[in-house]
Amino acid sequence: MNKFSRYAIYYTPPVGALANFGASWLGWDAELGREVAQSEVTGLDMAALTEAPRKYGFHGTIKPPFRLVQGKHREGLEATLCEVCANTAPVSLDGLRLAALGRFLALVPEGDVTPLSDLAAKVVTELDGFRAPPGAAELDRRRQCGLTARQDSLLLRWGYPYVLDEFRFHLTLTGALDALTARRAEVALGSALSQLSLSPFQIRSLCLVGEGDDGRFRLIRRVPLVG
């Protein structure tokens, strides 16, 4: 699949235990671009639990999905990302932990996140020339979430309300859950995550991903941060 409707810059774990966990938990491996056998957990409907995040793959958003502006091409986007990454150092974090963000569960960073926020801001701003502005329907949909004045301003300027000072890095694990399902999912995730090494945690590469005509995101290129 070579044609994509939208692009994004994500952190996705490189091949290894964390990547394997994320793919099997969601049932979709964005790096391989295919479905994988999904984890089975007694008492949980895993397909329903992970329906919302599945199409994106296991990831942390750096630059949110966007359509290319007229006159720009994927090759240029890819080249510019490579330039940015060539001048950007890897990011070291104290670790990752499981947390509830509103009604969904995710892995979030521990400790000082300033270097990560700076990295995301750099990518958002330096690649913005490739982004087509959101249409009226998308703006209306975003505003239904009840944005603050600052978030609405960011939406209009950068195409997404949760960037720059509103950026909160996370690797999404579920969709919105009721209280009972959330408790059961937390127990299952706690057990699975205890088998992984999440501290310290390093981001050594960024990924250009694209949304296919099936609505699912796939890895296009992994670019190392070499600074």
PyMOL commands that set and color helices and strands:
alter all, ss='L'
color gray80, all
select helices_A, chain A and resi 17-26+46-49+51-54+74-86+114-126+128-130+136-143+149-158+164-166+179-193
alter helices_A, ss='H'
color red, helices_A
select strands_A, chain A and resi 6-11+28-29+34-35+60-66+91-93+95-101+104-110+171-172+201-203+205-211+217-224
alter strands_A, ss='S'
color yellow, strands_A
deselect
rebuild
show_as cartoon
